[in-house]
């Protein structure tokens, strides 16, 4: 039995994570880990649902249909929310954008995958304080003290710049 070397897909994946993202793109470790999680989930899906071992996965095994099935699997079986599903899609999209330059012979396939749209969802409206409520908060400050003036300055800055607590 002859041993097979790493597939083109495996080589491209290594270059993507160890050279391209940290060096050429300068992404943070956290972003790279997030992208890695998305690709790892895709590899799990290919193994568990399609019977394609991750060490044997080739670019030819990938298709728009496979990626769309993967995204449905994330929502339906893994219980991912739509924003999380969209984040995973974006990470996969970034990898296929990279592959367009690594393997120009399959650009059509990569473009078919990259045009999968994000799923729409109703975003939660974050409640905010009314002007009257803001006025009530400002009225609670004692402007005759140093701490009161400091708090007023901070609150005014946050309010005027629409800063968020996060």
Buried (B, 14 or more C-beta within 10 A) or exposed (E): EEEEEEBBBBEBBEBBBEEBBBEEEEBEEEBBEBBBEBBEBBBBBBBEEEEBEBEEBEBEEBEBEBBEBBBEBBBEEBEBEBEBBBBBBEBBBBBBEBBBEBBEEBBEBBEBBBEBEBEEEEEEEEEEEEEEEBEEEBEEBEEEEEEEEEBBEEBEEEBEEEEEEE
